[in-house]
Amino acid sequence: MTRRWSVGSNYTCDNVIVMTPRPIETSLINSSWPLPDGGWPENIAMVPYEYSAAPAASDPPSWLDGSNCQRFAYGVLALFGIIFPPLHSSDLWEECEVTEVTLTPKPLDLILFNSTHDSYGAHVGVWMSNTEILHLCQEVGRPASWSLDDFALRPRYATVIGSKRVINY
């Protein structure tokens, strides 16, 4: 399979393999993904999607009790000691003091998807391996691991806006 994508372009692939998105499982987390020093929280696979639980939200008090995609992604980074400002996706994409755009994502980079090239309202996930992006979306309702192909199959996520690497934290 050939994957072609670049910052601000629609993701395209040849010979798309349809894969069913799968909620994350403990056995999956311990495979090829980076492992936080303290390990993964026991309830990481059960974090509920809550639209109103944006990055700066105080309710629920912990990102593990409910999050939107951004708050969840920043919570995952925090497990690795990467403390990220509570930015919405459009602010994240424009920000350049703490992050940089990268054309080759690595584990723990943030990746943004949308139906268009607009970063406003973009979905944010965490690149965990070459084949897995950890994210929290309303469609599944709890954390899931999807491939780029899984995102490409959904019009809402078909455009890869790009990936950002945290460089100062």
N, C-alpha and C positions, 0 to 999 in steps of 0.2 A: 504494500500500500504506500502510495506517495502522498505525503502531506505537504501542502503549500499554504503558508500564511505569512502575513507581514502586518506591521502596525497599521491600523486603520483600514484594513481590507476585509472583505468577506472571506471567511474560511472556506477553502475548497479542498476536496480530497477525491482521489480516484478509487474506485472499487470500495465504496462505503460498506462497512460491515455494520449492520444494525445491532446495537447492543442495548440491552435493557438496563437502565440506570439502577444501581443497587445501593441501598442504604449501607453506610459503613458498618463493618463488623470488626470485632476485636482481632480476629485472625487476619483480616486484611490490613489493619493498621500496623501490625507487627511485621509485615512482609518487607516490601522495598522502601517504605516511607522512612523519613528521619524520625527518630524517637526522642521526645523531650526528656531532659534530665530526670524529671520526676515521673516520667511515664505519662500515658494518656489518662485523663480523668475517666473514672468508671462510667459516668453517664454521658460521655461525649457523643455516643451514637443516638442518644435520645433527646438531644437539645431540640426543643420545638421551634418551628419557624413562627416569628411574630413580627409582622410588618412594622409595627410601631416601636419595636425594640431596636432603634437606630444606634449608630456608634456612640453618641453622647447620652443615651437614655439611662435613667436611673431606675427604671421599672421595666422588667424585673431587675433586681439588684446585681445579679451575675449574668454574664453572657451565656453561662451554662444552663440558666433557667429559662432562656428564651432570647432569640436574636433574629435580626434580619441578616442578609448575606454579608454585609460589611462588618457588622459587629462580630459575627461568628468568625470571619476571616482574621480580624484583628485579635480576637481571643486565641485563635490557634497560634498566631505569631507570638503572642505573649507567653505561651507555654514554652517557647524556645528563647525567652528572654528578649524578644523584640517588642518593645513598647512603642505602639504606633498612635499618632494623634487620631482623634475620632472624626475622620473625614468622610463625607459622602462621596460617592463614586466620581462625580464630576470634579470635585475638589481634589480627590486623589489623583486623577489623571493629569490635572494641571500642576500639581505640587512638584517642586523640583529641588527642594532643600534636603528632604529626608529620603526621597526615592529618585530612581532614574529609570528611564525606559530601557528595556532590554529586548533584543530580537530573539534571543535564545534563552527561554525560561529555564530556571534551575529550581530544585526543591526550595520551597518557602517563598517563591516569588508570587506576587499577586497578579491575577489575570482578569481582565474585564471583558464582558460580553454584553451585547445588546442587539436589538433588531436593526439598528442603524449604526452609523459611525459616531453618533452622539454619545458622549460619556455621561450625560445627565440621565439618571435612573439606571445606569448600567449595573449589571450583576457582577459581583466580585467573588472569586474563588481563590484557593491556594494551590499552586502547582506542587504536587507531592512527588511525582515521578514522571517519566516520559509518557506514561499512559494513563495517569490518574490526576484528576483535579478534585480536591476536597471542597465542598461548598454546601450551603444551606439554602434551599429554595422552597417557595410556596408549593410548587408542584408535588414535591415529595413530602414536605412537611417536617423532615428531620435531615440530618447530615447525609450526604450521598457522595459517592466517588464516581465521577463520569470521565469519559475520554473526550478528546476534542470532537470525535465523531458523534458522541451523544449530544453535545451542545449543538453541533451543526444541523442535527435533525429537527431542531426546534426553532421556528422562526424568531421567537423572542430572544434567542441566544446565538443566532446564526452568524452574527458579525463579531469577530474577535477585534476588539478595539486595540488591545495590546497588553503587554505585561510590564509590571513595574517591580524593580528590586529595591528593597529597603537598604540604604547605604549608611544612614546615620540614625542610631537609636540609643 
